Amino acid sequence: MPRPHPQEFRDDVVAVARRGESTVKQIAKDFGISESCLRNWLHAADVEDSAKPGVTVSESAELREQRRRSRLLEQEVEVLRRAAAHFAQAHLPGR
């Protein structure tokens, strides 16, 4: 898998494409990227600029963090549930 292009490069290519002085195909060829890659960058830029609906990079990062935190909390609850069951068994009369 090729290394991702730096954000500054992406921003520059998107700015050139948005000026509309050439076709997406020609701009992609000039910058040495695929046409689909440029279209993805344009779509992502439109989402970031609120020109199109979608999840922004910051919203996506926040969602990933919340999901990670939720998994961690679920694991902690399970540990506490097992510990409570263990202590309840250990302290039954007759043991």
C-alpha positions in Angstrom: 0.0 0.0 0.0 1.5 3.3 -1.0 2.2 5.9 1.7 -0.4 8.6 2.0 0.3 12.0 0.5 0.9 14.9 3.0 -2.2 16.9 3.9 -0.6 20.1 2.4 -0.2 18.3 -0.9 -3.8 17.2 -0.8 -5.0 20.7 0.0 -3.0 22.1 -2.9 -4.4 19.6 -5.4 -7.9 20.2 -4.2 -7.5 23.9 -4.5 -6.3 23.5 -8.1 -9.2 21.2 -8.9 -11.7 23.6 -7.4 -10.5 26.4 -9.6 -12.0 24.4 -12.5 -9.3 25.4 -15.0 -8.8 21.8 -16.1 -10.6 18.4 -15.9 -10.3 16.2 -12.8 -8.7 13.6 -15.1 -6.0 16.0 -16.3 -5.3 17.4 -12.8 -4.9 13.9 -11.4 -2.5 13.1 -14.2 -0.5 16.3 -13.7 0.0 15.6 -10.0 0.6 11.8 -10.5 -2.4 10.5 -8.6 -5.4 8.5 -9.7 -8.6 10.2 -10.7 -10.5 8.3 -8.1 -8.1 9.5 -5.4 -8.6 13.1 -6.4 -12.4 12.6 -6.4 -12.2 11.2 -2.9 -10.1 14.1 -1.8 -12.6 16.6 -3.3 -15.5 14.8 -1.6 -13.7 14.8 1.7 -12.9 18.5 1.3 -16.6 19.3 0.6 -17.6 17.4 3.7 -15.0 19.3 5.8 -16.3 22.6 4.4 -19.9 21.6 5.1 -20.7 21.8 1.4 -21.9 18.1 1.4 -23.3 16.0 4.2 -21.0 13.5 5.9 -18.8 12.9 8.9 -15.8 15.3 9.2 -12.4 14.1 10.2 -12.8 15.5 13.7 -16.2 13.9 14.2 -14.8 10.6 13.0 -11.9 10.8 15.4 -14.3 11.7 18.3 -16.6 8.8 17.4 -13.6 6.4 17.4 -12.5 7.7 20.8 -16.0 7.3 22.2 -16.3 3.7 20.9 -12.9 2.9 22.4 -13.9 4.3 25.7 -17.2 2.5 25.6 -15.4 -0.9 25.0 -13.1 -0.1 27.9 -16.0 0.7 30.2 -17.8 -2.5 29.2 -14.7 -4.5 30.0 -14.5 -2.8 33.4 -18.1 -3.6 34.2 -17.6 -7.2 33.3 -14.6 -7.5 35.6 -16.6 -5.9 38.4 -19.5 -8.2 37.7 -17.3 -11.3 37.9 -15.6 -10.0 41.1 -19.0 -9.4 42.7 -20.1 -12.9 41.8 -16.8 -14.4 43.1 -17.1 -12.6 46.5 -20.8 -13.5 46.8 -19.9 -17.2 46.3 -16.9 -16.9 48.7 -19.0 -15.5 51.5 -21.9 -17.9 51.4 -22.8 -19.5 54.8 -21.2 -22.9 55.2 -18.0 -22.2 53.3 
